[in-house]
Amino acid sequence: MPAEAPLSGVIRKFLESSDLSFADFMEIALYHPQLGYYSRAEDPVGKGGDFVTGPALSPLFAFALGRLLREFLSRAGDEVSTVVDIGCGDGSLIHSLWDEARMMPRAPRFYGVDRSLERIDAAHGAGGAPRFVRSLEEVPGDGVHLLIANELFDALPFARLVQRGEHLHELWVTERDGELDWSEHEAAAPYEDYFAARGVELADGQFVDLSLEWEREYAGICRYLRRGLIVTFDYGFPEKQLFDARFRRFGTAASYQRHRVSRDLLAEPGLRDLTAHINFTDLIRGGEREGLRTLYFDRQAKFLLALGAAGYELLRPVEEMEIASLEEGVATLERRDEARRLLLPDGIGDDLRVLVQEKGFDASGWSFQRSIFDR
């Protein structure tokens, strides 16, 4: 038998007094200050981790966002500009963007925001490099802002819900025969209200994964923004697709470990990532309620291509590349394949979606708004 995950003992202590909602279980499993998944010193992202993100997969991601940054700065003119990566993880994306901008005139300020900063390289923040803080409120609010949220919302704790006849139930975590297991409770009124307000009818036996924090968290980011753009990358769908029982009858919740996906959400708490697809309609509607305009919503691959990602050096024809050795050639082809995964229909660029909203800034003529066939 494998050794019990260290956090299991903490969770069992909680369960001595009562069951835990899955959202509370997820909060402990991911964000416990010492034993939580995102509090560990080792980086969960990348080839040696549990999952991969666009920035970790290939420098093409930062290359394309660097083009967006140049466009943003050209429209900002002489105003003070700030670039912020919300949920920055190890800080690699914001550091890459800072590196892209070092030679630009009037380079902006760069900030990384994350509730856990244990994995940030101590060298970051020195010599004019990005600064790292734990909340968006610590970032100066003057001037114009380019706010980036890359896979932020799918990491928020969510509830597991199931429709039983006319009644909505919430799945909680209990201990049964010495093992973590599920129990069902009548769902709280806010969950019932959520679906009623949106006119969503769930099928009998249908499971859904829902965080009421998706819209609240995004609305807080929108209220912080005075002028500028919010660019959100995440796994998710508009609500009609997300809650369609024909395609997602068992919800979207999953755990990840060593790049393997599992539906066993209670296994090895603190050692596996937990995630679910988000309702992008919540973000779109929440932003528009806060006075923002939607400029773009589509697949990430189309967004990166519209920004000019096809011009990335590794995507040049192979015969035009200067390769000095067999080893260099193999490594180059591997990096080329990783870059292509962000753009091809069967790669992660087709699975993720991008939402761009603006407030008090330019609303038209952006490169990402043009068809990739117009380039």
Secondary structure, DSSP 8 states (H G I E B T S, - for coil): -----HHHHHHHHHHTTS-EEHHHHHHHHHH-TTTSGGGSSS--BSTTSSB--HHHH-THHHHHHHHHHHHHHHHHTTS-EEEEEET-TTSHHHHHHHHHHTTSTT--EEEEE-S--TTS-TTTTSTT--EEESSGGGS--SSEEEEEEES-GGGS--EEEEEETTEEEEEEEEEETTEEEEEEEE--HHHHHHHHHHT----TT-EEEE-THHHHHHHHHHHH-SSEEEEEEEEEE-HHHHT-TTT-TB-S-EEEETTEEES-TTSSTTTSEEE--EEHHHHHHHHHHTT-EEEEEEEHHHHHHHTTGGGSGGGS-GGGS---SHHHHHHHHHHHHHHHHTTSTTSHHHHEEEEEEEESS--S--GGGS-GGG-
